[in-house]
């Protein structure tokens, strides 16, 4: 496969492993080259930038677990520290490296940021020694890539924690780190946008050969638009209409730059056959460099010690002895519309009775749905190829059935309780172990850009012909008809159509949790004060969601707890109010 290679040991690199905790900085091991020996050539700079990509990967490599704090995906187990959590407790954190559902991301983000700052400082020094125009252009590009990745990490921090410590040079020791206080998120946002603006000014639009997968101009535009859009949503929630309109306008302008490039969807957006939809193939590693994929976290495998965990998390015991940590819920099944009408089918009835009309255990209840449904999930009697325990050999095709077995060999889903399993992200090719895959994890795809653009435009002026066309192109890949006029008759109705496409198009990619938060919809989805309950497809209760919760529990969904280990070593780091 053509991809640039990560190199795990970055010579001369002091890296931040856990911001503002004991042993804050890993000093340069004595077995590594010192910086006065290392930073001599442009190859050294490329090598060091690859190390920043590696740090960035550990921040975003399991974003799909965030979907478990929404209503359409159930997560379980202890994979990657997230564990089995309810939406009301997702933000808790005691330690910046190990504790809490996602508290470790605080340390991961700052480790990547400190590494980026180190590289930026040394590239600046190296650049002063270079004269060749090609070398100088390369240094500009590398700075753009690093500032892009620094921006992603700061954006994750302000999204989850609000005001956070900000620094733009490498921290040289614990004393300096422990003197940091929280910077207002508005100031951090400005720095993020400045980094992305610079990146867009110097990065190429496309790469070829061994540089495939690096941050490019389109990625910088896309994430600049996303930051602007999120800020607009936050300001709207705060009642600052003028500020919100300003940033919706900026977001739309960023996304429009990409839209004007006329990039096609994967396989031109054609749905493909009903029993083998094109949408499924997009999430197989041999298609990950399609132009639809604007930016992703890269993985390499097999046998390179750089594999992803998608098979282990999404697959089952019959696909390479995977563990089914992540599974769809019946609520997701209800969101797939009928190809005949383009609208929703009657809601599923949670029942063990397979002959009941609209029963969730009746395979006939799923006939004639959006093609993306079959590409994304399995319901009772749906089949999938079986892989050997080691994942190396493809075997026969067997069906899934939730619950009873009746003496027939069904897919072993390892007790996952939701009632469904995923097909999306699950490899159906052999030769790769469950934790050794080469599949890149997509952080930004073209449909996400189109939907965010439509959202921004809708907020500014209401439904526009261009935005409606973009949604219809996305719907076409599910073999759905164009939106009915009633769906585009007002801002409110068109927003529902945008949200619908975000749900079914982006599920399993880690977007829903962040959408709920920026739209402030938790109270709508899990109404106060009683909350809701998640059931499996047969009607058995499997998870409470804000049941008997108070206002503070809902508030904690919108802003995370600063890891308590940070506050213990730095009195200037104050706790977020809902966690006091």
N, C-alpha and C positions, 0 to 999 in steps of 0.2 A: 504494500500500500504506500502511496505517496503522501507523506506527512513529515513535518519537521519533528525531530526527536527531542524529547525531554532528556535532560541529563540530571540525575539525582544529586550528585555531589557537585556543587558549584564552588569552584576554587576561590578562596579568598573572601567568601561571603559570610559576614556576620548576619544572622537572621533572627527575627523576632519570633519566638515560638509561642509565647503567651503574653499578650500585652499586660503590663502593669501587674504581674504576679511575681512570686519568688523565682529566682533564676530567669529573670526576664529575657536576657539576651544570651543566645548561644554564641560564645566567643569562637574565633577561628581555631579549629583543631590544629595541633602542631604538625599533623601529617599533611596539611594542605599548604599550598603556596601562599605566601603573603601577597598583599595587594601590590606592593612595589615590583613584584616579579610577574604578577598575573596580568594587570591591565596595561598591556603593551601593544596589542594588535586588535584589528576589527573582529577577528575570530573570537578573541577573548570577550568582547562586548556581546557578540551573538550568543556565546556560551552562557554568559551571565543572564541575559534576557530570557533565555530558555528556562533558567532557574526561577524567574518570576512567573512564567507560565505554569511551572510545576506548583508553586505556592498557590497560585490562583485556582488551580484545579482542585486542591483539597478544600477550598472554600465552597465550591459550587458543585461538587461531584455527586451530591445526594439531594439536590433541590426538590426532587419528586416526593420526598418524604413530607414536605410542607403540605402536599395535597391531603394528607391525613388529618389536617386541622380544618378541612372543608367538609362539605356534606356528600361528596361524590366518591371518595376514596377512604378505605379503612386501612390503617397500618397497625402492625403489631411487632412483637419481638424486640430485640435489643441491638439491632444492626446500627452501627455508626453512632452510638450514643443517643439517638433519638428515642428509642424504646417505644412502648405502646402508650400513647398519650390521648387525652381527651382535648377537644378544642379549647376548653377553659383553662387548661394547665400548660399549654404549649410554651408560654414565655418564661417559665421559671428557670432559674439558673443559680447554682451555688459556686461553680468553678469555671474559669474561662477556658479550660482545656478538656475537662471530663464531665462536669456536672450539668444537670438540667437538660431539657429536651433539645434545645438548640443553643444553649449558652456557650458551647465550645466555639461557635462561629465568631464570637468576639475575639478570641485569641487567634483564630485562623485568619480573620480579616487583617488584624494588625501585624501578624507575621508577614503576610503578603505585602502590606503597605511598607513595612520597614525594609523589606528586601527590595521593593521597587525604589524606595528613596536612596538606598545604598547604590543601586545600579545607576540611577540618574546622576548622582554625584560623580561617580567614576567615569561615566560616559562623557560628562562635561569636561573632566580633566583630560581624558584621552583625545577628545575632539580637538583640543587646542594644539595637539601635536601633529594633526593630520593636514594634508594639503590637497590630495586628489579629490576632485569634485565628486567622484563616485563614492569615496569613503565618507565624505561629509554628508552626502545624501543618505547613505546608510545610517549614519549616526542620528540624523534627523528622524528617519523612519523608526529606528529602535526606541528613541525617546518617545515618539508617538505611541508605540505599542505599550511601553511601560506606563505612560501616563493614562492610557486607556484602561489598563488593568488596575491601576491605583484607583481610578474613578469608580470602577465596578465595586471594589471593596468598600470604599467610603459610602457609596450609595446603599449597599447592603446594611452598613452600620446605622446610617441615619433612618433608614426604613424601619429597622427593628427596634432601635434604642433612642431615636430622637437626637438630642444634643450629645455629641461624643467628642473625646479628645481628638484634636487635629494637629498633625505635624507634617512638614514637607521635606524634612531631611532625616537621614538615618539617626536614630537615637544611639548614643554612645555608651549608655550604661543605665543601671537601675535608678541612679540618683536623678538623672534627667527624666526618665520615664515617670518616676513617682512624683514629679513636680507638675505634671500635666493636669489641667482642669478641663471640664467639658466646654466645647465650643458650640455656640448656637447653630442649630442645624441649617439655618438660612445661610450662614457664612460657609459652612461645609458644602452646601449645595452649590454655591457660587464657584467654589474651587473645583468641584466635580465637573461642572459645565465648562469651566476654563480648560481643564484637562482634555475633555472630549472635543472641544472646539479646536484645540491645538492638534489633537490626534487626527481629526478629519482634514486638517490643512496639509498634513505631510504624508499620510498613509495612502497607498495605492488603492484603487477600487478592487482589483483582483490580484491573486497570486497564482503562480504556476509551480509545478515540480515540487521540490522539497519544502517550499514555503507555504504550501496549501495549509489552510487552517489558522494562519496568523490573523491578528486583528487588522481589519482594513477600513477604508473610508466609510463603507456602507454600515459597518458595525458601529463606528463612532457616531454617525448620524442617527442610527436606530436607538442607541442607548441615550444619546442626548435628548431625543424625542421622548423616550420613556421617562427620564428624570424630569423633564419639563411637564409631562402629563401627570406624573405622580404629585409633583409640587402643586399643580393646578387643582388636583383632587383634594389635597390636604388643605389648601387655602379655601376651597369651596366649603369644606366641612367646618372650617373655622369662621365662616361667614364673611370672608374677605373676597367679595365678588370681583373687584377690579383686579386684584392680584391674580385671581384664578383665570380670568379672561386673558390676561397678559400671557400667562404660561400655557394655556390651551392654544393660543395663537402661535407661540414659539414651537410647541410640540407638533402642531399640524405642519408648520414650515419644514421642520426637520424630517418628518416622515414623507412629506411630498417630494423631497429630493430623491428618495429611494423609489417611490412610486413612478416618478418620471423616467426612471431607467428602464421601465417595462420588463422587469424580470419575471419570467414565467414561474408558475407553480410546478412542482415535481410532476413529470410526465404531462406537462401542459394542463394540469388540473383535471385530466380525464378520470372518471371514477374507476374504470377498469371493470372486470367481471364481478358480479355480485358475490361469488364464492372465493374471490381472490383479489380484493380491492387494491388499487394502487397505493392508497393511503398507508396500508400495512407495510409495504415495501420501503417506504420512506424511512422507516425506523429500523432498518437493517443496515449493518455497517458498510455494505458495499455501495450504498447510495448516499453516504453522509456528506459528500462534497457537491451535492446538487446545489445549483444557485439559490434555491429556496432557503437553504440553511445559511443564515447570515453570520452567525457566530456560535461556536460550541466549545465545550471543554473537551480536550482531546485525550484519547486513551490509545494505548498500543498493546497489541497482543496477537496471538498467544506467546507465552514463554519470554516476555520482555519485562516482567515485574511491573507493568504499567496498566494492568487490566482494570476494567470497570466491574461493578457489582450488579448491573442491570438484570442479568439472568438470575442471579441468586435472589434478588429482591422481588422481581416480577414473575419469575418462572415457578414451576412446581417440582415436586419430587420426581416427576416423570420427564422433566427437561433438565438433565444434567444434575439431578439431586439438589435442585434449588429449593427454596424455603418459603416462597409465597408470602413475603413480609408485607406486600402491597397488593390490594385487591379492590375492584370496583364495588360499589353498593347498588342496591335496587334504585336509588334515586338517580344514579347516572343512567341506568337502563331506561328510566322514564323520560329522559331528556332527548332520546333519539326519535326524530320525527319520521312520519310516513312519507315514502317517496311518491305515493299517489296524491297526497293532498299538500304536502309540505308543512303540515302542522302536527300537533301531538296526537298520539294514540290515547285511548282511554287508559287511565292509570292502572298499573299492575296491582293485582290482588295478592297479598302475601299469604300463601297457602301451600300446604303439602299436597293438595288435590290437583293432580296433573291434568285432569279433564275440565276443570273449572274455567269458564271464559275469563280471559285476561289474567289467569293465574301466573305468578312468576315462575312456577315450576312447569308450566305448559309450554313446550317449544313453539307451539303455534302462535303464542302471544307476541313473538318477536319477528314474525314474517313481515316483509315489506318495509323494513326500516332503513334509515340512513345507512349507506354502505360503510360509513366509518364505524358503525357499531360492531359489525362482524370483524373489522380490522382491529378493533380495540379490545374486545372482551369476549368471553365465552359464557354461555348460559347452558342450562341442562340439555344434554345430548349433542352439543357442539363438539367437534373433533379437533385435535391438534396432534402433530407428530410427536412421537416419544423419542427421547434421546437416552443413550446409555448413562449409567450413574456418573461416569467421568466426563460426560458431555461430548465424547469423541465420535460416537457412532449414532447415525440416524436409524431409528427402528420403525415400528409400525405406527399407524394412526389410531388413537383411542379417544373415546368420548369423555366429556366432563359431566358429572352429576353431583349435585350438592346433597349431602346427607346419605340416604340409604344406598346399599351396594347391590343387593339382590343376586349375589353370586357372580356378578359380571365384573370384568376388569375395567375400572374407570380411572381417570386421571387422579393421582394421589396428590391432593392439594394441601396436605400436611395440617389439616385442621383449621385452616384459615376460615374465619367465621362469617364472612360477608354474604356468601351465597353465590358469588361469581369469581372468576379469575381473569387475569389480563391475557390478551394476545399481543397487544402493543408492547414493543421492546423485547419480546421473547424470541430469541434466536431459534430458527428451525433448520440450522445447518450444524454439522458436527465439527469435530476437531478443536473445540475450544472449551475449557473448563468454565464452571459457573462464575468464577471470580477472575477470569483471565481474558475478558473480551476486549475487542478493539473498537467497540461502538462509541462514537462521540456522543456526549450529552448536549442537546441543543439548548442554548440559552436565548437565542433569538432566531425566529423563523419569519419568513415573508408574511404569512397570514397574521401573525402577531402584529407586525407593522401595519398592515391594512386595517386591522380591527382597532388598533389604538388611534390611527388616523381618523377612522370613521367616528370614534368616540369624541375626539377633540373637535372635529368639524360639527358634530351633532350638538355639542355643548355651545358652540359659537353661533351657529346659524340654523340648526335643525338638520333633518335628513337632506343630503345633496345627491344628485344623480350619480356623481362619481363614487361617493361612499356606498350607495346602494349597489352599484355595479360590482364593487370590490367584495361585498358580502355575498352577492350571488355567485361570484367566481369561486369563493370558498365553498359555498353550499353545493356547487356542481360536482365537487370531488366526492360528495356523499350521494350523488345522483338525485339530489333534491331539486324541486322546481324553484323558480325565482320567488322571492318574497312577495307575498300578497300585498295589495295596496294598503290593507289595514295595518300591516306591520311597519309601514313607513309613513303613516299619516301624521305622526307627531314626534316630538323629541322623546317623549316617554316610551312610546311604542317602539321606536327605532332603537332606543337604548336596550330594550328587552331583546330585540333581535341580535344586537351586538353581543350582549351577555350570553345569549344562547350559543352563538358560534364560538365564543371563547371557551365555554364549558366543553363542548364536544370536540372541538378542534385541538385544544391544548391540554386536555386531561392527561395526567401522568407526567407532566413536564414542569410541575411546581409553580403554576401561575394562580390557581384559584384562591389560595390563602391570601396572597398579596392583593388580588382584586377585591375580595371581601373587605379587607382592611381599608383600602384606599377609597372604596365606595361607602364605607361605614354601614355594612349590611348585616353584621353579626346578629343584631337584635331582630332583624327581619327574618333571618334564616332560623335562628334559635330564639324565639321570642321571649322577652322578659315577662314575668319573673320565673316562669315554670320551665323554660327550656324545651328540648325535644329529646327523643330517644331514637337510636339507630337500631333497626331490626334487620335480620337476615331475610333472604328471599322466601323463607317459610314462615316468617312472622315471629321468630324468636328474638328477644331483646338481647343485644350484644354490647351496647355502649350508651351511656348517659351523655348528654350534650348540654351543658349549662343547666341541668335539672337542679332546682332549688338554689340557683346561684343568685348572688346579690349583684348590685351595680358594679362593685369593684372587680368582680370576676370578669365581667364584660370589658371593663376598661383595660384589664391586663391582656386581653386578646389583641388590643391595638398598640400596646407598647410593652416591650420586654423588660424583664428584671435585669438590671446591671449585675453581672456576676458578683456575688458577695466577696469573693476572693480579691476582686479589684479594689473594693472599698476598704478592705482590711489593711491594705498596704499603701493606700493613697487617700488621705482624708479629703482631698479636693474633688474626688469623684463622688458625687451625690447620687442617691438612689431615685429612680423614677417614682412619682407620687403614688400610683396604684399599688406599689410594692412595699411601701413604708409600713 
